């Protein structure tokens, strides 16, 4: 079984582990309704106005 030749320093260990925090958020796009312009994830129905791909597909109550 392989055994490490030298101890891994704390700095090297921590820098290797820190790469998980470099994940970026998914890009946001504007709603296809020109009156809304809400930012949302791509390929999703807008929760504010109910538009998807330029068409009204969902009836949304204004609260």
C-alpha positions in Angstrom: 0.0 0.0 0.0 1.3 3.5 -0.9 2.4 5.7 2.0 3.1 9.4 1.7 6.8 10.2 1.8 6.4 13.6 3.6 3.7 15.3 5.7 1.4 17.6 3.7 1.6 21.1 5.2 -1.5 22.8 6.4 -1.2 25.5 3.8 -1.0 23.0 1.0 -3.9 20.9 2.4 -6.1 24.0 2.9 -5.4 25.4 -0.5 -6.4 22.0 -2.1 -9.6 22.0 -0.1 -10.5 25.7 -0.8 -11.2 24.9 -4.5 -14.8 23.9 -3.6 -15.6 27.4 -2.6 -14.8 28.7 -6.1 -18.1 27.5 -7.6 -19.9 30.2 -9.4 -23.7 30.8 -9.4 -25.5 29.9 -12.6 -26.1 32.7 -15.0 -29.2 34.8 -14.8 -31.2 36.1 -17.8 -33.9 38.7 -18.2 -37.5 37.6 -18.5 -38.8 37.4 -22.1 -41.6 39.8 -21.2 -40.4 43.3 -22.1 -42.5 44.9 -19.4 -41.2 42.6 -16.6 -37.4 42.4 -17.0 -37.1 40.2 -13.9 -33.8 38.3 -13.6 -34.3 34.5 -13.5 -32.5 31.3 -14.3 -32.6 30.2 -17.9 -35.3 27.9 -19.2 -37.7 28.7 -16.4 -41.1 30.3 -16.3 -41.1 33.8 -14.7 -42.8 33.7 -11.3 -43.6 37.4 -11.5 -45.5 37.6 -14.8 -45.8 33.9 -16.0 -44.1 34.4 -19.4 -41.8 31.7 -21.0 -40.2 32.1 -24.4 -42.2 35.3 -25.1 -45.6 33.6 -24.4 -47.9 33.8 -21.4 -48.0 30.2 -20.1 -49.0 30.7 -16.4 -51.6 32.8 -14.7 -50.0 34.6 -11.8 -52.0 36.3 -9.0 -50.7 39.7 -7.9 -50.3 39.6 -4.1 
